[in-house]
């Protein structure tokens, strides 16, 4: 399954989902490494 995550205030990344953390963050593969962030369309929990 593919995921889209926010990587900054004005950027995002898409790729195959590798893992999902308990706090809702998703780790995805970029082909050159991995990126972790909150999925687009989902609110980040307070205090993170």
DSSP file (Angstrom, degrees, kcal/mol; ACC not computed):
  #  RESIDUE AA STRUCTURE BP1 BP2  ACC     N-H-->O    O-->H-N    N-H-->O    O-->H-N    TCO  KAPPA ALPHA  PHI   PSI    X-CA   Y-CA   Z-CA
    1    1 A X              0   0    0      0, 0.0    16,-3.1     0, 0.0     2,-0.2   0.000 360.0 360.0 360.0 137.5    0.0    0.0    0.0
    2    2 A X  E     -A   16   0A   0     14,-0.3     2,-0.3    26,-0.1    14,-0.2  -0.565 360.0-161.0 -87.8 153.7    1.3    3.5   -0.9
    3    3 A X  E     -A   15   0A   0     12,-2.8    12,-1.8    -2,-0.2     2,-0.5  -0.963  11.6-150.5-132.3 150.0    1.3    6.4    1.6
    4    4 A X  E     -A   14   0A   0     -2,-0.3    36,-2.5    10,-0.2     2,-0.3  -0.993  24.4-179.3-118.2 125.8    1.6   10.1    1.2
    5    5 A X  E     -AB  13  39A   0      8,-2.5     8,-2.1    -2,-0.5     2,-0.5  -0.890  31.1-113.5-124.3 154.4    3.2   12.0    4.1
    6    6 A X  E     +A   12   0A   0     32,-1.9    32,-0.4    -2,-0.3     6,-0.3  -0.746  27.8 177.9 -82.0 129.5    4.0   15.6    4.9
    7    7 A X  E     -     0   0A   0      4,-1.9     2,-0.3    -2,-0.5     5,-0.2   0.478  68.3 -15.0-108.5  -7.0    7.7   16.2    4.9
    8    8 A X  E >  S-A   11   0A   0      3,-1.3     3,-0.9     1,-0.0    -1,-0.3  -0.954  88.3 -71.1-175.6-178.9    7.5   19.9    5.6
    9    9 A X  T 3  S+     0   0    0     -2,-0.3     3,-0.0     1,-0.2    -1,-0.0   0.780 130.8  20.0 -63.6 -26.1    5.1   22.8    5.6
   10   10 A X  T 3  S+     0   0    0      2,-0.0     2,-0.3    -3,-0.0    -1,-0.2   0.084 116.0  70.0-131.5  24.0    4.9   22.9    1.8
   11   11 A X  E <   +A    8   0A   0     -3,-0.9    -4,-1.9     2,-0.0    -3,-1.3  -0.981  47.1 179.2-144.0 155.6    6.2   19.5    0.7
   12   12 A X  E     -A    6   0A   0     -2,-0.3     2,-0.3    -6,-0.3    -6,-0.2  -0.912  12.3-147.1-145.2 170.5    5.1   15.9    0.7
   13   13 A X  E     -A    5   0A   0     -8,-2.1    -8,-2.5    -2,-0.3     2,-0.4  -0.989   4.7-154.1-143.2 150.1    6.3   12.5   -0.5
   14   14 A X  E     +A    4   0A   0     -2,-0.3     2,-0.3   -10,-0.2   -10,-0.2  -0.947  32.1 118.8-124.7 147.1    4.7    9.3   -1.7
   15   15 A X  E     -A    3   0A   0    -12,-1.8   -12,-2.8    -2,-0.4     2,-0.2  -0.967  63.0 -48.5 176.7 176.9    6.0    5.7   -1.6
   16   16 A X  E     -A    2   0A   0     13,-0.4    13,-2.4    -2,-0.3   -14,-0.3  -0.441  59.7-114.3 -67.6 135.6    5.3    2.2   -0.4
   17   17 A X  E     +C   28   0B   0    -16,-3.1    11,-0.3    11,-0.2     3,-0.1  -0.508  35.3 175.2 -71.0 131.9    4.4    2.0    3.3
   18   18 A X  E     -     0   0B   0      9,-3.5     2,-0.3     1,-0.4    10,-0.2   0.828  61.6 -14.6-102.2 -53.8    7.0    0.2    5.4
   19   19 A X  E     -C   27   0B   0      8,-1.4     8,-2.7     2,-0.0    -1,-0.4  -0.942  52.0-138.9-146.0 165.9    5.8    0.6    9.0
   20   20 A X  E     -C   26   0B   0     -2,-0.3     6,-0.2     6,-0.2     2,-0.1  -0.997  20.9-140.0-131.0 128.2    3.3    2.6   11.1
   21   21 A X    >   -     0   0    0      4,-2.9     3,-1.8    -2,-0.4    -2,-0.0  -0.378  26.8-109.3 -82.4 162.7    4.1    3.9   14.6
   22   22 A X  T 3  S+     0   0    0      1,-0.3    -1,-0.1     2,-0.1    -2,-0.0   0.787 118.3  58.2 -62.0 -28.7    1.8    3.9   17.5
   23   23 A X  T 3  S-     0   0    0      2,-0.1    22,-0.4     1,-0.0    -1,-0.3   0.422 124.2-100.8 -84.7   3.0    1.5    7.7   17.3
   24   24 A X  S <  S+     0   0    0     -3,-1.8    15,-0.6     1,-0.3    -2,-0.1   0.295  75.8 139.1 100.0  -9.6    0.2    7.5   13.7
   25   25 A X  E     - D   0  38B   0     13,-0.2    -4,-2.9    -5,-0.1     2,-0.4  -0.402  40.7-145.8 -68.5 147.6    3.4    8.3   11.9
   26   26 A X  E     -CD  20  37B   0     11,-3.2    11,-2.0    -6,-0.2     2,-0.5  -0.935   3.7-150.4-116.8 136.4    4.1    6.3    8.8
   27   27 A X  E     -CD  19  36B   0     -8,-2.7    -9,-3.5    -2,-0.4    -8,-1.4  -0.924  22.7-177.8-103.6 130.6    7.5    5.2    7.5
   28   28 A X  E     -CD  17  35B   0      7,-2.7     7,-2.2    -2,-0.5     2,-0.4  -0.904  26.6-114.4-128.5 156.6    7.7    4.8    3.7
   29   29 A X  E     - D   0  34B   0    -13,-2.4   -13,-0.4    -2,-0.3     5,-0.2  -0.712  19.1-173.8 -90.0 137.2   10.4    3.8    1.3
   30   30 A X        -     0   0    0      3,-3.0     4,-0.2    -2,-0.4    -1,-0.1   0.482  48.8-110.4-104.2  -6.5   11.8    6.3   -1.2
   31   31 A X  S    S+     0   0    0      2,-0.7     3,-0.1     1,-0.0    -2,-0.1   0.063 117.2  52.2  94.1 -24.4   14.0    3.9   -3.2
   32   32 A X  S    S-     0   0    0      1,-0.2     2,-0.3     0, 0.0    -3,-0.0   0.361 129.6 -44.9-118.2  -2.2   17.1    5.6   -1.7
   33   33 A X  S    S-     0   0    0      2,-0.0    -3,-3.0    -5,-0.0    -2,-0.7  -0.960  73.3 -67.2 166.9-155.3   16.1    5.4    1.9
   34   34 A X  E     -D   29   0B   0     -2,-0.3     2,-0.3    -5,-0.2    -5,-0.2  -0.930  28.3-160.2-129.8 155.1   13.1    6.0    4.2
   35   35 A X  E     -D   28   0B   0     -7,-2.2    -7,-2.7    -2,-0.3     2,-0.4  -0.975   7.3-157.0-129.8 146.3   11.1    9.0    5.3
   36   36 A X  E     +D   27   0B   0     -2,-0.3     2,-0.3    -9,-0.2    -9,-0.2  -0.984  31.7 119.8-126.3 136.0    8.8    9.2    8.3
   37   37 A X  E     -D   26   0B   0    -11,-2.0   -11,-3.2    -2,-0.4     2,-0.3  -0.972  61.4 -66.9-172.4-179.8    5.9   11.6    8.8
   38   38 A X  E     -D   25   0B   0    -32,-0.4   -32,-1.9    -2,-0.3   -13,-0.2  -0.674  57.4-104.9 -85.5 137.7    2.2   11.9    9.4
   39   39 A X  B >   -B    5   0A   0    -15,-0.6     3,-1.5    -2,-0.3   -34,-0.3  -0.273  40.3-100.5 -59.7 145.2   -0.1   10.8    6.6
   40   40 A X  T 3  S+     0   0    0    -36,-2.5   -36,-0.1     1,-0.2    -1,-0.1  -0.446 109.0  28.5 -64.6 137.3   -1.7   13.6    4.5
   41   41 A X  T 3  S+     0   0    0      1,-0.2     2,-0.4    -2,-0.1    -1,-0.2   0.452 100.1 100.6  89.8   1.5   -5.3   14.2    5.6
   42   42 A X  S <  S-     0   0    0     -3,-1.5    -1,-0.2    -4,-0.0     2,-0.2  -0.973  72.8-122.3-121.4 135.0   -4.8   13.0    9.2
   43   43 A X        -     0   0    0     -2,-0.4     2,-0.2    -3,-0.1    -4,-0.1  -0.512  24.3-122.0 -76.0 138.9   -4.3   15.4   12.0
   44   44 A X        -     0   0    0     -2,-0.2     3,-0.1     1,-0.1   -20,-0.1  -0.577  35.0-104.5 -75.2 140.4   -1.1   15.2   14.1
   45   45 A X    >   -     0   0    0    -22,-0.4     3,-1.1    -2,-0.2    -1,-0.1  -0.316  43.3 -94.1 -64.1 150.4   -1.7   14.5   17.8
   46   46 A X  T 3  S+     0   0    0      1,-0.2    -1,-0.1     2,-0.1    -3,-0.0  -0.351 107.5  28.7 -63.2 141.8   -1.2   17.5   20.1
   47   47 A X  T 3         0   0    0     -3,-0.1    -1,-0.2    -2,-0.0    -2,-0.1   0.551 360.0 360.0  87.5   8.2    2.2   17.8   21.7
   48   48 A X    <         0   0    0     -3,-1.1    -2,-0.1    -4,-0.0    -3,-0.1   0.418 360.0 360.0-101.9 360.0    4.1   16.2   18.9
